[in-house]
């Protein structure tokens, strides 16, 4: 289990990826708080190996 979310502040250039390694659960969100909530809830309910990472959104060209 790991968390790679740097702050609680939402940022327009970040996409938060929540993925479970024990089942097909996977989410993308633009909000850090939502990513942390999804991570925590899934982990506490299932005791699965869940990761959340803050990814940089691609530059619009």
Secondary structure, DSSP 8 states (H G I E B T S, - for coil): -EEE---SS--TTEEEEEEESSSS-EEEES-HHHHHHHHHHHHHHH---EEEEEEE-----
